[in-house]
Amino acid sequence: MRIASYNIWNSNRGIPKRLNQITNELNQINADIIGLQEVDTKRLNIILNETNYKYHFEVEQEGLGGELAILSKYPIISKDYGKYSLLTVIDYDGIYLAIADVHLPYDSTLQREQEIIKVESDIQKLEVDFRFILGDYNCSENSSVYRFLSSEMTLNGNECKTYWIDLAMVAEERNGTKREMTLDLMKNPRWKNDNVCDCSARVDLIFMHECFPKEFPVLNEYIYFGKSVDDETELSPSDHYGVLADLTFPKISRT
């Protein structure tokens, strides 16, 4: 099972050629489930026509550059959404996965905190086998949102039961896959010739909930994608790089 997240940059720069770059990238990574951020309906329809996703769920996200969407090769059996998030349950051949796709606001710590508390609470209520929160968090590993999910701090009297696992950290320790900046202000050509007085950040993340006493999935590979630069557009597919986790799930015994 390949689960991915990608902020595809809702900008007209490089369009329509850049949209071809995006669809080519999606076909190449061949994710089973992908959460998209900053997509609009017209471009989403093109993406769906050019890829092999049978199921999808989209909701407009006011004020943050377009819509959120979850695309899946497997049936989406439950749908919900918040101001900055989508929440689905997907039936992966009898294994039930809760997938939340978030695009948290870059300009409000309070709203990021409020939304992640709601998403975490809502996803815990679902009767599923495994839970994931992925997307563009618009904050760093030092943020309150990241530390809350890691169960290193509480937010407004709320805590995670028990904790969430940043799969990029697992890949670095177990597979030797070095963590990379997904909002890369130095190397991504979207920022070329811009006088950006800021630092790159790893803001696109895939968290998996600690699932004891169930057997943990095996993380086979963690991939950073969308780095290639097109000669014509002189752009990468997006101003963010995407992330993908390749997982093998244990067999689930139903009683």
C-alpha positions, 0 to 999 in steps of 0.5 A, spaced: 500 500 500 502 506 497 500 512 501 502 519 499 501 527 500 502 532 495 501 540 495 500 541 487 500 549 488 494 552 486 498 557 481 497 559 474 505 559 473 507 554 468 500 552 466 497 548 462 504 544 461 505 544 469 499 540 470 502 535 465 508 535 470 503 533 476 499 528 472 506 525 470 508 525 477 502 522 480 502 516 475 510 515 476 509 514 483 503 510 483 500 511 490 494 507 492 491 513 496 493 520 495 491 526 499 492 533 495 492 540 497 491 546 493 487 543 487 481 546 484 475 542 480 477 543 473 484 541 474 482 535 479 478 533 473 484 533 468 488 529 474 482 524 474 482 523 467 489 522 466 490 517 472 487 511 474 483 513 481 476 510 481 474 514 487 475 521 490 473 526 495 474 533 494 472 539 498 473 547 497 478 550 502 476 557 503 482 562 503 488 557 502 488 556 495 483 551 492 481 545 495 483 539 498 482 532 495 483 525 497 484 520 491 483 512 492 484 506 488 480 503 493 472 504 495 471 510 500 466 508 505 466 514 509 467 522 508 467 528 513 471 534 513 473 540 517 475 547 515 482 545 514 481 537 513 478 531 510 477 525 513 475 518 510 475 511 511 477 507 505 476 499 505 483 496 503 481 489 501 478 488 508 483 492 512 479 499 514 484 505 513 482 512 516 485 517 512 485 525 514 488 530 509 490 536 512 492 543 509 493 547 515 493 555 515 500 558 515 498 564 518 495 562 525 498 558 530 491 558 534 487 555 528 492 550 526 492 548 533 484 548 533 484 544 527 489 538 529 485 537 535 479 536 532 482 532 526 485 527 532 479 527 536 474 525 530 479 520 527 480 516 534 472 515 534 472 511 527 472 504 528 478 502 523 484 498 523 489 503 522 489 511 522 493 516 518 494 524 518 497 527 512 498 533 508 501 540 508 501 542 516 505 549 514 509 548 521 515 545 523 518 539 527 518 544 533 511 546 532 506 545 537 502 541 532 508 536 531 509 536 538 502 535 540 501 529 535 508 526 538 504 526 545 510 531 547 505 536 549 498 537 550 493 543 547 488 546 550 487 540 555 487 535 550 492 530 549 493 524 544 492 517 546 497 514 545 501 518 540 502 519 532 509 516 528 512 521 523 514 516 518 519 520 515 523 519 522 522 511 521 525 511 514 531 515 516 532 511 522 530 504 519 532 505 512 537 510 512 532 515 508 535 522 510 529 527 512 528 532 506 525 539 506 519 539 502 518 546 502 525 547 499 526 555 498 534 554 496 533 548 490 525 549 488 525 553 482 519 556 484 523 561 488 529 562 483 530 569 483 526 571 489 529 575 495 526 570 500 529 571 507 526 565 510 528 558 511 526 551 508 522 547 512 519 539 512 512 541 512 509 535 508 508 529 513 505 523 513 503 521 521 501 514 522 497 512 529 501 508 534 496 501 533 498 497 539 496 491 540 495 490 533 501 488 529 505 494 526 505 495 518 512 494 515 515 501 512 518 498 506 520 505 503 519 513 504 520 517 498 520 524 496 518 526 489 516 532 484 523 534 484 524 534 477 525 540 473 521 541 466 526 544 460 520 548 458 516 551 464 523 551 468 519 549 474 518 543 478 511 540 478 509 544 484 513 549 489 512 543 494 515 536 494 511 530 495 512 524 500 510 517 499 510 511 504 510 504 502 507 500 507 505 492 508 500 491 512 499 485 517 493 480 516 487 482 520 483 477 523 476 478 524 472 475 530 
